[in-house]
């Protein structure tokens, strides 16, 4: 069974605008950049025309709702689901009658949909309620300009509700002031909902019902996008056969004809880009690369942010070159690949203290223990960068999967394992200045690399995940990206300077209060009372930052785990904490020892443990590099303003925080079998070691003597006979049936 041999490094992107601002508050240029379909926008010079457009639009809309009638519409729904962890798309099609009723106003489907893993949204008419005259005061509006629609020019308006829950774009016919199209983004999920993006985009047309002499606006086509923790969902809804409710079931053909509405002619619309993407993926999965390539090329032009498309294109071209014998991506069910889980696979790095790899070891040189009990090695291989077919070509290489179960499987020969390297650059915790040295080291590294059987990708993780270089086998592509303008612009977005500014301002305030209290000023107690509240606010920011970063890191580890061959993730960071609140409350306690035990500082176990589980299951080794270089004690930092009588305690606290930041990097590496490179200025050495370990290693496999799939952690200990050798391997795995 073959899977698509690439990373999927981007989720569904429907950007509101740059820097997370609303449509209303963003410059038109930023909105166009984030939403390429708006590139025909002619920005408005002023807002003079906004009020009359809103007034006339609202009047037409109010009149339409006053005359609204119960209608039934034929609805064809094409639902698409993308799972980033597998880099797979699946689809589902269904037909309904979409019913819109008044008194009370409701929208429903017949027959009632059954629950599924796909997306079926509604409310396509009630979305218009935000634009009624009485509702307009509850939103801020802005005229963005004029934009060509398929058959007429339109005014483009932006709005943001005052409660910040929704924002949208409105296309208004320049001549009639009728709403042609409405897009609404939900910005704050209701309680109990778990999504990070929910967008509905509806095109409307006028439908006249002669029997009642009534004209209403009804949806012609709608698209819905939803991003949930493990999937991106996209659905296309196409509407036709507009009838008065009940007419469609009337036995009298003449009554059915009288109940039919006459829609205005919908303008011609381009193919939905996600449907093009899915068609290309389906052709590739069916073994038709020649048909897949033009579809995927078209989708890439319309969806440049979808990083799985280049992956599919590369797989299609490879499949085309290999011919019919290359095989087919086989799906056991829509969007799923079934894998028999039989053995535990353990990649092992063996080196001497000087970092040189130890070659020539055999299976008898290794001993593997699980929870202290020695296991029988059932498969063994050695991989060397200077030996194309491995260090031990006569030893059958394990063809095993991740995890464990009770059933043993015989080892069998396998093709050469390729190497996948993902370099992750931490924008949330690393300063822009340090990335000058990081870039230099990366450029030196990739000048040394030769095209071959290695894949590379460079990703920046900050307020969002940004692709510096998508998956490539050509080191020259990476070098070109590192020297490009896009790379520099990405690192100007580093959030570290903003975070440092917050820390500096917070500490300056602590210093001011400390000095006031040391001077016995009368407002000392009043100033101190506000400090815990500030620490709590700071903690909430740290919690948000940790969630944001670790969620993205988890996604990258998950996706890297589905690439073929050896998998190495290199994280370059200034270090970070797994205990939100440590900085504000430890500093508060350092400046004012009386504020102790105000808050229990908890580790974000729910965020970091899934990363360890996924890395252990997929054998992803994480190497960490501290981009700060040599650590500078806070007492030597001239930018700090001192701490009055608390100076010694504060310096000790900062030392402890810095050590904890490095400990996180050490923990990430050690837990996954990688190595951390800390407190040294030679970034290149760490990069070279990570790449070398990805090519020079041993692979062991064993069937656990404990067959229980109880979800518990099983500790792995690998030893070699040579007492001078050092062994690096993952610490263990979680015994699940998955």
N, C-alpha and C positions, 0 to 999 in steps of 0.2 A: 504494500500500500504506500502510495506517495502522497505527500502533502506539499502545499506550495512552499518552496524553500526561501522564504523571505520574512523580514520583520514587517509588522504593521504598526507604525509609530504615530499615527494620528487618529484622533477620534473625530466624530462628526463636527464640522465647523460651520456654524452660522453666526458669524461674529456680529455683535451689535455695533462696535466701532473700536477704534484704538483706545488703549489704556483703560478699558472697562467703562468708559463714559456712555451716557445715554445718547440716543439719536438726537434728542433735543439739544443737548449740550456739546455735541461734537461738531467740528468743522465739516462742511460737506466733503472736503477732500478726504478726511479720515473715514467718513462713512463709505465713500466710493471705494477706497482702498480695502476696507473690510468686506465689502459687498460688491464684487466686480460687475454684477448684472446692472448696477446703477451707473455704470461708466458714462452713459449718455446724458447724465444730469447736467442741466445748465443752472448753476447756483443762483438763488435769488439775491438781488442787490440790497434789498431791504425787506421789511415785514409789512409794508403798507397794504398789500393785497390780502394778508392773512385773515383779517376780521371779516370782510365781505365773503370770502370763500367759506369760512366756517359757518357764517350765518345762512347762506343759501344752501350749503350742503346739509346743514342741520334741518332746515325747513323741509327739503325734499325727503330726508330720512324720516322725519316725524310724520309726514303725510303718508309715506309708504307703510309705516307700522300701524297707523290708524286704519288703513284699508286692508291690513294683512288678513289672509284667509288660511284655512287649513289646507295644506298641500301635501302631496306624496310624490316623491322623485325617485326614479331608478338610479341606483348608485352602484358603480363598479369600483371595488377597492383592491388595490395592489399593495400589499404590505411587504416591506423589506426589513430584514434584521441582520445587523453586522455584529459579530463577536470579535473584538480586538484580540482577545487571547488566542484565538485560533486563526485569525485573519480570514474568516469565512463569512460569506453572505448566504442567506436563505430567503425564500419568498413564499408568499401565500396569497391567493386571490379569492375573493368572495363577492357575492351580489346581495343587495338588500333593497328595500324600499325605505328611503330616508324621509321621515315624516316630520313636518313642522306644524305645530298647533298653537292656537291662541286660546286665552281664557282657561287656564293659565298658559303662558308661553312655554313651550317645551319642544325639544328635538329628540327623536328616538328612531330606532330602526326596527323593521319587521322583515324576517323573524328576528327575535332577540339574539344578538351574537353570543356565541359560547366563549368561555374564557380561553385565551391562548397566550403564547409567548410573544405575540406580535402587538401591534399598536392599532387601536381603533378609537379615535377621538371624535368629538362632535362639537356642537355649539357654533357651527359655521355661520348661522344667521344672527344669533344673539351676540356675537362678537361686535356687531355694529352698534350695540347699545352705548358703548363708550363715546360715540360721536353724536348722540342726540343732543339737542339744545340744552336740556336740563342737566346733562352729564358733562358738558364741555367745561363747566367751571371746576370740575374735579380733576382736571388734567392741565398740563402745560402744553401748548402747541407751538410749532414753528414751521414756517414755510421754507422748505429746502430749495425749491426751484421748480423748473419744468423738466419733464422727462418724456421721451417718446414711448408710447405704448404700441402694440402691434398694428393698431388701425387708427390711432388718434393721439394727439398730445395730451398730457395730463399734468396737473399740479401735483407735486409730491410734498406731503405734510408729514411731520413727525409729532408724536405725542408721548407724554410720560404722565401716568396717573400720579396724583399728589401723594398717595400712600406708597409709591415706589413699587407696586406689585406688578404693574404691566407697562409695557411701552409698545409702540407700533409705528408703522408707516402706512400712509393712506394715499392711494392714487385717485385723484379727483378729475373727472372730465373737464377740460378747460372751458368748453362751450356750455355744457348742460349743468355742471357742478354735481353730477351724479357720481357716486363712488364706483370705481371700476375694480378696485382691488384693495384688499386690507390684509396687512400682516401684523400679528400680535405676538409678542414675546412675553412669556410669564417669567418674571424675575425672581419671585419668592414663592417656593413651593408651599402649598397648604400643609397644615399639620398632618403627619402620617405619610406624606408623599416624599419620594426619594428620587429626585431627578436634578440634573444640573443644567438642562436646557429643554425648553418646551416652546415650540414655535408653530403657529398655524398661519397659513398663507392662502387666502381665498380670492378667486376672481369671480365677480358677479356679472349677471346679465339681467335685463328686464324681461319678465314673462307676463304676457297678457292673457287673462282668462275671459274670453268673450261672453261666456254664460253669465258672469257676474259683473262684466265691464270693469274689471279690476286689474291693475298692473302692480306687480311686486318685484323686488330684487331677490334673486335666488342664486345659489352657488352654481357655477359652471364647472370649475375644477378647483380642488383644494389639495395642498400638500401639508403634511404634518411631520415634524421632527421632534424626537424625544431622545434624550441621553440619560440612561440609567446606569447604575454602577458597572454592569457587566456587558452592556450592549448599546449600540446605536440603532434607533428605529426610525424608519422613514416610510410614510404611506402616501399613496397618490389616490385621490378620490375623484372619479369622473361622473358627472351627473347628466341625466337625459330624461326624456319622457316625463315632463312636468304635468301633473294631474291634480284636480281637486281631490282631496282625500275621500276615499270610497269609490271614486269613479273607476279606478283600475280594476275593481272587483265586480263592477256592475255587469249583470248578465246581458243587459240590453246594449248592443253595440252602438246604437245611436246615442245613448246616454253617455257611454264611454267617450265617444267622439266629442260630445258637447262639453265634457269635463276636462278635455285636454287643453293645456296652455300653449300659447304661441311664443316661443322664446325668440329674442333678438338673435341675430347671427353672431356666434362667438368668434372672436378674432383667431386666426391661425396661431398656434402656440408651438414652440420648439419641443422636441422630445425631453422628457424628464431626465436630467443627467444621471440620477441615481439608478433609474431603470436601464440606461445605457451601461452603466457600470456593472449592474447585476447581470445583464445579458452577456457582457464580455466575460465575467467570472464564470457564468454557467457554461459558456462555450469552452472555456479553458478546462473546467472541471470535467467536461465530457470528452476531452481529448481533441478539440477542434481549434488549435492555436491560430490557424489562418483566419478563421472567422472571429476569434477573440480579439486579435490585435487591432483591427480598425475600430471596433466598438470601444475598447479600452483607451485607444488614442483619443477618440472623440470625448470620452468621459473625462480624460485628464485635462483637456482644454477647458472644460466647463467646471471642473472640480480640482483646481490645482492644489488645494490643501489636503486632498486625500492621499496620504502617503502609501496606502496599500496598492494604489494603481500602478506605480512604477514596479512594485514587487510582482504584481500579476503580469505586467508586460515582460519583465525579465524572464519569468517562468514560461510565458508563452513562446518567447523567442528561443529559449533553450529547448523547449519541447519541439518547436518547429525544426530546429537544427538536428535534434536527435532522431526525428522521424517517428513512425508508428510504434517502434519498440520502446519508446520512452515511457509508455504507460499512461494511465489516466488517474486523476485525483478522484478517488471513489468516496462518495458520501453514503453512509449507512442510513442517515436520516437528514432532513434539511438542516444544514448548518452544523452537523456533528460528525466526528470521526471516532469510531469505536476502536479502542486499543486494549489488548489483553495485558494486564499488569501482572508480572510474574516474578521479577527479580529486583534486587536493589543494586543500582549502578553507582559506583564510587570512583570518580576521577581522583588521581593521587599525584601530587607533585613531590619529587624527591630531589633534594639539593644538598650541597655541602654549605658550610657557613659563609663561604665567599659568594654564594649565589649560583655557582655552576651546577648544572643538572647532572644527576647520576644516571648513567645509561647502562644497559646490559643486564638489568635485574630480571629475574624470572619469577614465575608464580610462587616457587618455593621460598623466595626471599621475603614474601609478605605474609603478615598475619592480620586478620580482620576480626575485631571483637564488636559485638552488639550488646550493649548493657552488660559488659564484662564477660560475655560468653563467646568463645571463639567460634567463628563461622567457617564453613568450607567454601573456598573460592571456586565457583563453578565456571567462570570464564575470566580470561586475562588477555590483555594486549598492551603493547607499548607503542607510543606515537612519538616520532622524532621528526623535527623539521628538516633534517638533512638526509632522511631516508624516505623516499616517496611512499613506500608501502608499509612503513612502520618499522620499529626497531627489531621486532620479533616476527618476521613474516611467516615463520612456520607454526606460530602459535595461533590457533583459531580465535578470532576476535569476537567479543560478545555482541550479540544482536538482541539487546534487552531493552526494556522500557523502565520508566521511573516508578518508584514506589515498591510495594511488596505484596505477596500473597503466599498461600501455602503451597501452590503447585510449582514444582521445578520445571525448568525449560532447558533443553539442551542448547549449548552454544552453537552458533553457525557462522559461517564466513560472512563478512559484510564489506561493502565498498569503503574506500578511504573516507575518513571523517573530515569534513571541512571545518573551518574555524570562523566563528562569528564574533566580532568585536563591536561592542556598543560603548562609545565614550559619552558619558553623561556629565555635562557641565552645570554646576549648581549656581544658578543666578540669584537664588533667594539668600544664600549665605556666603557667597564669595564676592569680594570687591572687584570693581572694574579694573583697578590698577593692577591687581594680581594676574589678570588674564592676559596681560602683555607677555608675561613669562610663560603662561600656559600655552598661548598660541605659538611662541617660539619653540617650545618643547614639542608640541604636536607637529609643527612643520618639519623639525629635524627627524622626528619619528617616521613620518610618511615619506620623506625623501629616501629613507633607508628601505622602505617596504617595496616589494616587487609584486606585480600582478600575479595572481595564482589562484589557489583554492581558499582564499580568505575573503570574508565579507566585512565591510566596515560601515558604521553609521555614527554620526555625531549629533547629539541631541542636547539642547539647552532647556533646563527645567527652571522655570521662574513662576510668574503669575499664570503662565500657561506653558505648555510644552511646545517648543519651537524646533524645527528641523534645520540644523546647520548643513548637514549632508545626509541625504537619504541613502539607503542601502546601496552599496557599490562594491565591485571587486577591483576597482581601479584606484590605487593610491593617489594618482594624479587628480582624480575628481575631488578627493578630500583636500588636497593642497590648494586647488582652485577655490574651493569654498572658504577655506581658512583665510585666503587673501582677498576675498571679495567684500564689497560694501555691506552685504547682508549680515555677514559675521560681525562686523563692527557695530552695526545698528542694533543687533540682538543684544550685545553686551553693554550697550548704553542703557538697556532696560534693567540692568541689575538692580534688584531691590535692596541690596546690602547697604547702600549709602543712605537710603531712607530709614532702614532699620537702625543703622548706627546713629542717625540723627535723633531718632526717638530715644535710644538709650542715653545719648549725650544730654538731651534736654531733661530726661528723667533724673539723671545723676546730678546735673547742675542744680535742679530743684532740691534734691536731697542735701547737697552741699550747702545751699542757701539756708535751708532750715536748720542744718547742723550748726552752722556758724551763728545763726540767730539764737539757738539754744545755748551754745557755748558762751555767748555774750550776755546770757540771761535777759534777753529781750522779752517784754511782756506778752508778745503774741506767739511765743514759742509753742505753747500747748495747742493753740488754735491751728497753727500751721501743721503740727504733727498729726492732728486728727484727720486731715485729708489725705495723708500718705497711703494708708491701706487701700483706699478706694482707687488711687492712681495705680497702685501695684496690681489690683484686680483687673483694671482696664488693660494694663500692659500684658497681663497673663492671657486675657482673651485674645489679644492680637497674636501672641506667641502660639496659642492653641490653633488659631486659624492658619497661621503660617506652617505649623507642623503638619496639619491635616492636608493642606494644599500640596506641600512638597512630597510627603510620604505617599499620598494617593497617586501622584504622578510617577514616583519611583516604582511603586508596586506595579502599575500598568506596564512600565517599560520592562521590568523583570519578567512579568507574565508573558509579554510578547516575545522577548528574547528567548524564553524557554521553549517556544514553538518553532524555533529555527533549527536546521539540521546541524549535526556535528557538535564540536566543542564550543561552549558559550562563555564568553567573558564580558563582564560589565566593569568599566573603569569609571569610578565616580571621582571627579575633581571638585573639591569643596574646601571652604575655610573651616569646615566642621560645624556641627549643630547639636542641639540638645534634644533629648527625648523626654525631657521633663519641663513642659511649659510652666512658667512661673518661677523657675529657678533664678533667672536673672533679676527680676524685680524684687522678689521676696528675700533673696539672699543679700542683695544690696541694701534693702530696707533694714534687714537685721544687722548688717555690718555698720551702717550709720547710726542705727538706733537699736541697740541690743534688747531694749525692753519690748520691741515688737518681735516676739518669738512665737512659733507655733500658731500663727494666725491662719495659716492655710496649709493643708496637706498637699504637697507637690507630688503629683502622680505621674508615673511614666505612661507614655502613650502606647501601652502594650497592644491595644486593639489595632493600631496602625502599623507597628513594626513587626509584630509576630507573623502576620500574613505574608510579608515579604520574605521572611526566613522560611516559611513553609513552602512557598512557591519556588524559591531558589533551591531548596533541598530536593524537592520533587523533580525539578527540571535540570538539576546539576548546573546551575548558573553560579559561577564563582564571581564574587564582587571584590575588586581591588580598589582601594581608596587612597587618594593622594591629597594631602593637605596643601592647598595652594598658597598658604601664608608663608611657607618656607620656615626658616628658623623662628622659634617663638620669642617674642620680645616681652619681658615682664612689664606690667602696667606702670610700675614706678618709673620706667624709662620713657613713658609716653608723655611728651611735652604738651600735648593737646588737652590732657586731663587737668582739672582745676584743683586737685587735692581734696582732702576730706576732713579738714580741721582735726579735731581730736580723734577722728575715726580712721585716719589715713592708713595705719598699719593693718587694721581689720579689713579695710576696703581692698587694699592690695592683695591680701591673702585670699579674699573672696574672689577677686578677678583671676588669680592664679588657679583657683579651684574650678571656676567656670571654664577657663581655657582648657584645663585638663579633661573636664567632662565632655567638651566639644570634640576633643581628640579621641576620647574613649568611645564615642559613638562611631567614629570612622574605624577604629580598631575592632569594635564589636561587629560591625557590618562585614568586615573582611574575614575575621576569624570564624564567625558563625557559618559562613558560606564556603570556607576553604580557600579564601583569597588572602592577600597580604596588604597591610596598610603601610604607607610611606609617610611618616610624620616628622616634623621638626628638622627638615633638611631642604636645602635650596635647589637641589638637583631634581627637578620634576621629570626630566627625560628618563632618568634611571628607573623610576617607578613605572613609567609607560612601557619601557623596553622589557622590564621584568614581567609585566602583565601579559604582553604579547608573546614573550618566550614561553611562559607557563601554559599559554593556550595551545602551544605546538609541541612541547616536550613534556609528556606526562604518561602515566600508566592508567589503564582502565581496569578496574576489578568489578566482578559481579558475584553476588551470592544470594542464595535463597534463605531467608531468615528461619532459624529454628523455632522462633516464636511466631506462629501463623496468625495470631489474633489481629483483626483490623479494628482495634479499639480506640483509634485516634490519639493514642499516647505517643510521647516523644521517645524515640529509640536512639540512644547515644552510640555513635560509631567511633571506634578507635583503631587506627591503622598503624602498624609497626613494621619496621624492616630490620633485617639482621645486622646491617652495618650501623654500629652505634654512633658513628660520626655523622651519619646522614640525618637531615631534617625532613620531616614529613608534613605536608599540608594536604588536608582533605576536609570535606564538610563534617560538621560535628555530629550530624545525625539526620533523622527524618521523622515525620509523623506517620504512624501506621494507620492509614485510612484505606478504605476499599477503592477510593477514587484513583 
